[in-house]
Amino acid sequence: MAETEVFVKNPHSILEALKRRPREVLQISLPRDNVDGVWEDIIELADRNKVRIQETAAVDRSGGRRDKNNFKSSIGGRESSHGALMRPKASTSIESMFGSVNESSRGVWLALDSLQDPQNLGAIFRSASFFGVKGILMTTERSAPMSSVAYDISCGGVEAVPFVQVINLQRAFEKAKDVGLWILGTSEHAKDSLKKMDLDRPWLLVVGNEEKGIRRLTEESCDMMCTIPGVGSGVTSLNVSVATGVLLSHLC
């Protein structure tokens, strides 16, 4: 079941939400004294949009005194309550994501096949935002939820990249192909190198589960499969979020 509210602690994620959907930021919790950097920008934007700011202090679980000026989520036994309570960002639709795509389109879209680690999910959103990914498809089952962890790790990336959650990834692929996208699957066992892929095509890049990779039916729906060639020894694969960053840096 999707969360109805998320509590986000990363100030960059909070600031991006305030810029893009301030009405869905319900409350900011932080001390007004001795704030600087991004937190100053957060206060200014929250005041401008009439978002409630509640003064708080860090909770010291180690038995020491409460530190009102601690902004990090965990330092020296203190757990910070500084952050923002907000509604989750609404997903878009397949029609909206692919509505303006045609055979002459350029760019990269991304599909996540059963990723289960919310930290990987957040890291991928961060990379997707950095490289200008047009949109992200995610499966609704056997996948990490769009939780507070994903929002924090994304550092604002969740706010910047449209996403849609689908029950059937293969049907989504059919719609992607209908508008002219090429489906590029990834696997450490693929024969073709990423370096051989045509950069002039509009790609829907597919990355898979942390342990099992992309599923068989997903692979069968791909137009091509590629791997990231390694030159070192001892390690034969990359963490999925790291691999996604490498793939996007080449294709975007």
C-alpha positions as CSV (number, residue, x, y, z in Angstrom):
1,M,0.0,0.0,0.0
2,A,1.3,3.4,-1.0
3,E,2.2,5.8,1.8
4,T,-0.1,8.8,2.3
5,E,2.6,11.0,3.8
6,V,6.4,10.9,3.8
7,F,8.8,12.6,6.2
8,V,11.8,13.8,4.2
9,K,15.0,14.9,5.9
10,N,17.3,15.7,3.0
11,P,17.2,19.5,2.6
12,H,17.8,19.4,-1.1
13,S,14.8,17.1,-1.6
14,I,12.7,19.4,0.6
15,L,13.8,22.5,-1.3
16,E,13.0,20.9,-4.7
17,A,9.5,19.9,-3.5
18,L,8.8,23.4,-2.3
19,K,9.8,24.7,-5.7
20,R,7.7,22.3,-7.7
21,R,4.7,21.4,-5.5
22,P,4.6,23.7,-2.4
23,R,0.9,22.9,-1.7
24,E,1.8,19.3,-1.0
25,V,4.4,20.2,1.6
26,L,2.4,20.1,4.8
27,Q,4.9,21.2,7.4
28,I,8.5,22.0,7.8
29,S,10.2,21.0,11.1
30,L,13.4,22.7,12.1
31,P,14.9,25.3,14.4
32,R,14.9,28.9,13.0
33,D,18.1,29.7,15.0
34,N,21.5,29.2,13.4
35,V,20.3,27.8,10.1
36,D,22.3,28.4,7.0
37,G,22.8,27.2,3.4
38,V,19.9,25.3,2.0
39,W,17.9,25.5,5.2
40,E,17.7,29.3,4.8
41,D,16.4,28.8,1.3
42,I,13.8,26.4,2.7
43,I,12.6,28.8,5.3
44,E,12.3,31.6,2.7
45,L,10.4,29.5,0.2
46,A,8.2,28.0,2.9
47,D,7.3,31.5,4.2
48,R,6.5,32.7,0.7
49,N,4.2,29.7,0.1
50,K,2.6,29.9,3.6
51,V,3.9,26.5,4.6
52,R,3.8,26.0,8.4
53,I,7.2,25.9,10.1
54,Q,7.4,24.2,13.5
55,E,10.5,24.7,15.7
56,T,12.0,21.4,16.8
57,A,15.0,20.0,18.6
58,A,17.0,16.8,18.0
59,V,16.2,13.9,20.2
60,D,19.3,12.5,22.0
61,R,18.8,8.8,22.4
62,S,22.2,8.3,24.1
63,G,21.0,10.1,27.3
64,G,22.8,13.4,26.6
65,R,21.3,16.8,26.2
66,R,19.1,17.8,23.3
67,D,20.9,19.7,20.6
68,K,18.6,22.2,18.9
69,N,21.1,23.0,16.2
70,N,21.8,19.5,14.9
71,F,20.5,19.1,11.3
72,K,21.8,15.8,10.3
73,S,19.7,12.7,10.6
74,S,22.0,10.9,12.9
75,I,25.1,12.3,14.7
76,G,26.6,11.0,17.9
77,G,23.4,9.1,19.0
78,R,21.1,12.0,18.2
79,E,18.2,11.4,15.8
80,S,17.1,14.6,14.2
81,S,13.4,15.4,13.7
82,H,14.3,18.2,11.3
83,G,12.6,17.8,7.9
84,A,9.4,18.1,6.0
85,L,6.1,16.2,6.1
86,M,4.7,16.0,2.6
87,R,2.4,14.1,0.4
88,P,4.1,11.7,-2.0
89,K,4.6,12.9,-5.5
90,A,1.8,11.7,-7.8
91,S,2.8,9.3,-10.5
92,T,2.0,10.2,-14.1
93,S,0.4,8.0,-16.8
94,I,1.9,6.0,-19.6
95,E,0.0,8.2,-22.1
96,S,1.5,11.3,-20.5
97,M,5.0,9.9,-20.4
98,F,5.0,8.8,-24.0
99,G,2.6,11.3,-25.4
100,S,5.1,13.5,-27.1
101,V,7.4,10.7,-28.3
102,N,7.8,9.9,-32.0
103,E,10.4,8.2,-34.2
104,S,12.5,11.3,-34.5
105,S,12.6,11.9,-30.7
106,R,15.9,11.8,-28.9
107,G,16.5,11.0,-25.2
108,V,16.5,8.2,-22.7
109,W,13.6,6.7,-20.7
110,L,14.2,4.2,-17.9
111,A,12.4,1.1,-16.7
112,L,13.1,-0.6,-13.3
113,D,12.3,-4.3,-13.3
114,S,11.6,-5.3,-9.7
115,L,14.2,-3.2,-7.8
116,Q,13.7,-3.8,-4.1
117,D,16.2,-1.6,-2.3
118,P,14.8,1.9,-1.6
119,Q,18.4,3.3,-1.4
120,N,19.1,2.0,-5.0
121,L,15.8,3.5,-6.1
122,G,16.7,6.9,-4.7
123,A,20.2,6.8,-6.1
124,I,18.8,5.9,-9.6
125,F,16.3,8.9,-9.4
126,R,19.3,11.1,-8.5
127,S,21.3,9.9,-11.5
128,A,18.2,10.1,-13.8
129,S,17.7,13.7,-12.9
130,F,21.4,14.5,-13.4
131,F,21.5,13.0,-16.9
132,G,18.1,14.3,-18.0
133,V,16.1,11.1,-18.2
134,K,12.7,11.8,-19.7
135,G,10.7,9.4,-17.4
136,I,10.9,6.2,-15.3
137,L,8.7,3.1,-15.4
138,M,8.5,1.0,-12.3
139,T,6.7,-2.2,-11.4
140,T,4.1,-2.1,-8.6
141,E,4.8,-5.6,-7.3
142,R,8.1,-6.9,-5.8
143,S,9.5,-3.4,-5.9
144,A,10.7,-0.9,-3.4
145,P,8.1,1.7,-2.5
146,M,8.5,5.4,-3.0
147,S,9.3,5.8,0.7
148,S,11.0,8.6,2.7
149,V,14.4,6.8,2.1
150,A,14.0,7.0,-1.7
151,Y,13.1,10.7,-1.4
152,D,16.1,11.4,0.8
153,I,18.7,9.5,-1.2
154,S,17.4,11.0,-4.5
155,C,18.5,14.5,-3.3
156,G,15.6,16.1,-5.2
157,G,15.7,13.7,-8.1
158,V,12.2,12.2,-7.4
159,E,10.8,15.7,-7.8
160,A,12.5,16.3,-11.1
161,V,11.8,13.1,-13.0
162,P,8.3,11.9,-14.0
163,F,7.5,8.3,-13.1
164,V,4.7,5.8,-13.6
165,Q,4.1,2.6,-11.7
166,V,2.7,-0.2,-13.8
167,I,1.4,-3.7,-13.1
168,N,2.5,-5.2,-16.4
169,L,5.9,-4.0,-17.7
170,Q,5.5,-5.9,-21.0
171,R,2.3,-4.0,-21.9
172,A,4.1,-0.7,-21.1
173,F,6.9,-1.9,-23.5
174,E,4.4,-2.4,-26.3
175,K,3.2,1.2,-25.9
176,A,6.8,2.4,-25.8
177,K,7.5,0.6,-29.1
178,D,4.4,1.9,-30.7
179,V,5.6,5.5,-30.3
180,G,9.1,4.6,-31.6
181,L,11.2,3.8,-28.5
182,W,13.8,1.0,-28.6
183,I,13.9,-1.3,-25.6
184,L,17.5,-1.9,-24.3
185,G,17.9,-4.5,-21.7
186,T,21.0,-4.9,-19.5
187,S,22.8,-7.9,-18.1
188,E,26.3,-8.9,-17.1
189,H,25.8,-11.9,-19.3
190,A,24.9,-10.0,-22.5
191,K,27.2,-10.4,-25.5
192,D,27.1,-6.9,-26.9
193,S,28.9,-4.0,-25.2
194,L,27.2,-0.8,-24.2
195,K,29.7,0.9,-26.4
196,K,28.2,-0.6,-29.5
197,M,24.7,0.9,-29.0
198,D,23.5,3.5,-31.4
199,L,23.3,6.9,-29.6
200,D,20.9,8.4,-32.1
201,R,18.0,6.1,-31.1
202,P,15.4,7.0,-28.5
203,W,16.0,4.3,-25.8
204,L,14.0,2.8,-23.0
205,L,16.7,1.4,-20.8
206,V,15.8,-1.5,-18.6
207,V,17.7,-2.4,-15.4
208,G,16.7,-5.3,-13.2
209,N,16.6,-6.7,-9.6
210,E,19.6,-6.4,-7.4
211,E,20.2,-10.1,-7.3
212,K,18.4,-11.7,-10.2
213,G,18.6,-9.0,-12.9
214,I,15.8,-8.5,-15.3
215,R,13.2,-11.2,-15.6
216,R,13.0,-13.7,-18.5
217,L,9.8,-12.2,-19.9
218,T,11.3,-8.7,-19.6
219,E,14.4,-9.8,-21.6
220,E,12.2,-11.4,-24.3
221,S,10.5,-8.0,-24.7
222,C,13.8,-6.2,-25.3
223,D,15.0,-5.2,-28.8
224,M,18.6,-5.5,-27.7
225,M,20.7,-6.5,-24.7
226,C,23.9,-5.0,-23.6
227,T,26.5,-5.2,-20.8
228,I,29.0,-2.8,-19.3
229,P,32.5,-4.1,-20.2
230,G,34.8,-4.3,-17.3
231,V,38.6,-4.1,-17.5
232,G,39.6,-5.0,-13.9
233,S,39.7,-8.4,-12.2
234,G,38.0,-9.9,-9.1
235,V,34.7,-8.1,-9.5
236,T,32.4,-9.1,-12.4
237,S,29.4,-6.8,-11.8
238,L,28.3,-3.4,-10.4
239,N,25.7,-2.4,-7.9
240,V,22.5,-1.6,-9.9
241,S,22.4,2.1,-9.1
242,V,26.1,2.5,-10.0
243,A,25.6,0.5,-13.2
244,T,22.6,2.7,-14.1
245,G,24.7,5.8,-13.7
246,V,27.3,4.3,-16.1
247,L,24.7,3.4,-18.6
248,L,23.0,6.8,-18.6
249,S,26.3,8.6,-18.9
250,H,26.9,6.8,-22.2
251,L,23.4,7.0,-23.6
252,C,22.3,10.5,-22.6
